[in-house]
Amino acid sequence: MINVRELQEVVSLMNESGIQKLHIEHEGTKVVIDKAGIPLEDTAVTEVKTDEVKAAATEQAPQDSMSVNAADNNEKQILSPMVGTFYAKPEADADPFVQVGQTIEHKDVVCVIEAMKLFNEVDAGMEGEVLEILVKDGDVVEFGQPLFTVKSR
Amino acid sequence: MSMRVSKAGLLTSIQDLGRRGFQQHGVIVSGAMDSYSLRIANLLVGNDEKEAGLEVTLMGPTLEIESDCLVAITGGDLAPSVNGKLVPMWKPLFIPKGSTLSFGPCKTGCRSYLSVAGGFAINEVLNSKSTYLRGEIGGYKGRALQTDDVLPLSVPAVSKPAFLSNELINGVYTSSWSVNYKELVHFTKKPGVRVINGSQYDLFTAESKSHFTKEPFKVSNQSDRMGYRMDGPSLQLQEKKELLSEAVSKGSVQVPPDGNPIILLADRQTTGGYPKIAQVITADLPLLAQVKPGESIYFSHISLHEAEKIYLEKEQMLQELKIAVNLASTK
């Protein structure tokens, strides 16, 4: 006997995969599910939902950079992992950690965020090209605030 | 275990925060010239703030690291390197056994501080590990380090703390955070050094008082841990006066008959008979310790009340830093 929970799983699998008709036979029980006659959901809506789920599920470990998909699938943002003051350069008169147009790797330090007199290095957490630096030296940033837009590889 | 000195450097000595409680017996205080940098170095390796470290002056030593150790390097940027590669300052560094720690050209400041977790196993003399060079007491055999000296470490073996990186970067394992030292230690050209009026300020001429805070004073080559002799406008008393010797402190600005002020520092004598025009505020002594002979400073007046306020602000910053470092090192 296929129980209710198994049936629910089958139905949701069907929805995710876009299968229109499913015929299962299992231990003497036969189930036929046919979606004909039910209006299809708008494809765009489904895709947006998937993106939302992905974004909400992004786990942040302390000090790890966070990312979220921006409107364009290729563009990602590096988010602030903490509250503090953003600094683009290691020293006042030094070169910035990254510049617009620069290619960055996963472990590259893109900026430091200062809190309680400690500079905390923020890793890129992704690979790609820096498209935009969204904050400036000395700005106070919030947890999760977008810092960089990166064209991800 | 130990660190072995393979090259001594210009003037490297063991200093803590000073030999206190015995000035009444004529015992010199000594201690780190830049106390903030030493304290921060100690915080970074989990030591008591007062623990002794190495004070490195202008040209640093080469040290053979004979056992794994956790160190921190603060103060002026004397280009510290491990196995020839520059390592970062103002953060904890775990250096593996067999490494060579050396220093290069002086980029900023004058004095750098090296702390090691657990401190050096040096006997105290009158409650302090500081070296008083002139009296040949304290520290490592009462003197600056020389080639082949072996510095024993109090903690024989240290394992790599979990919060440090898993990969060697330029020969060391380090943290992803570092200290923002800028409000505590400065490395600016021609810095302003704040003072309050000295005990004999009123004995000086109006012109001298005016010059004192308007003109730059250059640190002469006759400057050392005992004091900085300053070159600048001559400071004169209104009338010749003989004074009884009285106590002096770190930062007392006394004026001998030649009119060139001397800022008394870590290895100063306990009393002095020259008139004191000013007293450098405690919070600006570290800044002064990072000014080299040949460089100039400006004096500026503030009130005792303001000086105390600034002192307390700096102490609060150090406490905040201590908490932050503790939090950041418990991952």
Interface residues (C-beta under 8 A of the other chain):
Chain A: P62 Q63 V112 E114 A115 M116 K117 L118 F119 N120 E121 D123
Chain B: S176 W177 S178 V179 N180 E183 M317 E320 L321 I323 A324 V325 L327 A328 K331
